[in-house]
Amino acid sequence: MKKPDILENRVKHSYLAIGSNLGNKINNINLAKFELEKNRIKIVKTSSYYLSNSWPDPLLPKYINVVIKVKTTLNPLELLKYCKLIEKKLGRSRTKKNAPRTCDIDIIDYDKKVLNFIEENLFIPHPRMKMRSFVLLPLFEIDKKWKDPKSGKNIVNLVYSLSVKNLRSIKQI
């Protein structure tokens, strides 16, 4: 019997983005956070709530988003599994891409690593986060020293790279 590596069980820090644009959006986010904590995912820090337009169709209901910093002993695939289970428990149905949803949880960063799990469609850091004000601004709020593990760019430079239109489309609430 192989002994588990002590390093495998050490606590990892991760950033998760949670969004909702159906139902009681703030309640959906709070329920998602509660469910995460029930599943060996300790929330260390939470951003304010941010209101943003739906993408790519701004005519769909607006989103409320947060970014949370968590610590966990789960590996990235286990963390993804719990995130998907929580989304489902909160009523998310996967119909078409970018459809409105009660809950969406994305892994933005996991232990400052660059990871690709192609079969599971999990790419860390999240490949589209650099274009999303609703991820970058809350992330900046909770960790002004964060750096993208892939590009090495710090959060300040990533925020400055957003278009004025993108920055104006989001509001802290």
N, C-alpha and C positions, 0 to 999 in steps of 0.2 A: 504494500500500500504506500503510495507516494504521499509524503507530508506536504500539506499546503504551504506554499511560500509565504512567509510573513509579510513580505512586501505586497503580495497580491491582495491582502486583506487591509492594507492601510487605507486611511480615509483619503478620498479624492475630492477636489473642489470642482464644481461644474456650474455653468450658467445656463438657466433655462428661460425661454421666452414663453409666456402664457398669454393667449388671446381668446376673445370671445366676441361674436357679433350676433348672437341669437339669445333670446330669453333675457333673464336677469344677468347681465354680463358680469357685473362686479361679484354677484353671488357665485356665478360659475367659476370665476377665477379663485375666489376664496375656498370653494369646495375642492378645486383642483389642488390648491396648496395644502388643505387638510388631508386629502388622500395621499399626496406625496409624503407627508410626514408620517403617515401610518405605514409606509412601505420603506423604511430604512433610509429615508431621504430627509435630512435635517436642513431646514431653511435657516440660513445665516443672515441674509439681508434681502430686503424687498424694495423695489423702486416704487415710486408713485404710480398712479394709474395714468395712462395716456390714451387719449381719444384720437383715432385716425380713420381715414377713409378706407373702404374696402379696396383691395387691389386684385385684379386689374380693372374691376368695374366699380367706380366710385358711387354708382347709383344703388348698389347693394347696401345693407345696413352697416353703419360705422362699427369699428372695432374698439374695444377697450383692451389695452395691453399692459403687461408688466414684465420686468425681467427680475429673476431671483437668483441669488447665489446660494448654492446648496453644498453640503458635504455628504458623502455617501461611501459605503464600501462596495456598492454595486459596480460591476463593470459596465462599459458603455452599452452593450447589447441588453443587459438586464435593466438598465435605466430606461432604455428605449421601450422595452416590453412594458414596464410599469406605466410609462407615459401614455402609451397607446391604450392600455387597459383603463386608465383613468379617463381618457378622452371618451372611450366607449361607454363607461359607467355614467358619465355626465351627459350622454345622449348624442354624441357625435356619430353621424352616419356618413360614411365615405361614398359620396355619389360622384360628382365630377370635381375636377381640380379647381381649387380656389372657391368652392361653393361655401355659402355661409355655414357657420358651425357654432355649436354651443361651447366647444373647448378645443383649443389647439395648443399643444405643448411641443416646442422644438428645443433640442439640445444645441445650444450656441457654442459652448466650449466645454471640453472635458479634460481636466487636469493639464491644461496648457499643451495639449498634444494635437498632432495632425493625424487623423484616423479616417480610413475609408473601409466601409463594410458594404461592398457593392450589392451583394445579394439581398441585404436588408435595407438597401437604399438609405444608409446612414453615412453622412459625410461630416466630419468635425474638423475644424470649425464649420458652422453652418454656411454653405456656399453662397447664399444670397443675403446674408446679414449685412454685408457692406453697403447694400443699396437701400436698406430699410431703416428709416428714421425711427420707426416704432420699436426697433431693437436697439439701435445705437444710442439714442438719447436716454432711455432707461438704464442701459448698461453703463453709460457715462456717469449717470447719477449715482450709481452704487459702487463704481470702481473706476475712478479717474486715472488710474495707472495701468488699466488692462491693456494688453497687447494681443493682436491677432497672431496666434501661433504659426500661421501659415506664411503671412507676408511680413510679419515683424512690425507692422504699423501700429502705433498706439491709438487709443480710442479717440483722442483729440483730433489727430489727422484724419481718421475715418469720418468723424462727424463733419469736419471742415470740407471733406470731399463730397458731401451731399449737396444736391442742388437747392437753391433757395425755395423753389416750388415744393420740393420734398420736405424741407424743414417747416414750411408754412402749413403743410397739410396735417400737422400733428399738434395736439394741445395737451399739456399736463392738466389733469383735473384733480 
